Amino acid sequence: MEKFEQMSEVLKAIAHPARLKIIAGLLKNECNVSQIQLALRLPQSTISQHLKVLRNVGIIKGRREGTKVCYKVIVKWVEVIIRIIDKE
């Protein structure tokens, strides 16, 4: 049952339009908060909050590059869901 609870948490995390857009963007290009902010035209603090939610459930992972952190999607089934949604 734990698997379904974890999946439920991940689905809750992606059930926000901004987070869906962030994930879709990260699938096309790993990037940092500044790049996401430019693409979505949302305040940096809002982007950081969304990234924190995605990180906390394990959907994305960040890697430090100097002073920047680049994020990427690490859950394959989330990638499949987003690619299906993004085709429509």
C-alpha positions in Angstrom: 0.0 0.0 0.0 2.9 2.3 0.6 3.6 2.5 -3.1 0.1 4.0 -3.7 0.5 6.5 -0.9 3.8 7.7 -2.4 2.2 7.9 -5.9 -0.7 9.8 -4.4 1.7 12.4 -2.9 3.5 12.8 -6.2 0.2 13.3 -8.1 -0.9 15.9 -5.5 2.3 17.7 -6.1 1.9 17.9 -9.8 -1.7 18.9 -9.6 -0.9 22.6 -9.9 -0.7 24.4 -13.3 2.6 26.1 -12.4 4.2 22.9 -11.3 3.0 21.1 -14.4 4.6 23.9 -16.5 7.8 23.7 -14.5 8.1 20.0 -15.0 7.3 20.3 -18.7 10.0 22.9 -19.0 12.6 20.9 -17.1 11.9 17.9 -19.4 12.9 20.1 -22.4 15.8 21.7 -20.7 17.4 21.3 -17.2 17.5 24.8 -15.8 17.8 27.1 -12.8 15.3 29.2 -11.0 16.1 32.3 -13.1 15.3 30.6 -16.3 12.1 29.1 -15.0 11.1 32.6 -13.7 11.7 34.1 -17.1 9.7 31.4 -18.9 6.7 31.5 -16.5 6.8 35.2 -15.5 6.2 34.4 -11.8 8.1 35.9 -8.8 11.3 34.1 -7.9 9.8 33.3 -4.4 6.8 31.6 -6.0 9.0 29.5 -8.3 11.2 28.5 -5.3 8.1 27.4 -3.3 6.9 25.2 -6.3 10.4 23.7 -6.7 10.5 22.9 -3.0 7.2 21.0 -3.2 8.5 19.0 -6.2 11.8 18.3 -4.5 10.1 17.2 -1.2 8.2 14.5 -3.0 11.2 13.4 -5.0 10.0 14.5 -8.5 13.0 16.7 -9.2 16.6 16.8 -8.1 19.0 19.8 -8.1 22.7 19.9 -8.8 24.8 22.8 -8.0 26.8 24.6 -10.8 28.7 27.3 -9.2 26.2 29.7 -7.6 23.2 28.2 -9.6 21.2 25.0 -9.0 20.1 23.2 -12.1 17.0 21.0 -11.7 15.9 17.8 -13.5 13.0 15.4 -13.4 14.0 12.1 -11.8 10.7 10.2 -11.7 10.2 8.5 -15.0 6.4 7.9 -14.7 5.9 11.6 -14.0 7.8 12.3 -17.2 5.5 10.0 -19.1 2.4 11.7 -17.7 3.7 15.2 -18.5 4.7 14.2 -22.1 1.2 12.8 -22.6 -0.4 16.0 -21.3 2.0 18.2 -23.3 1.0 16.5 -26.6 -2.6 17.7 -26.3 
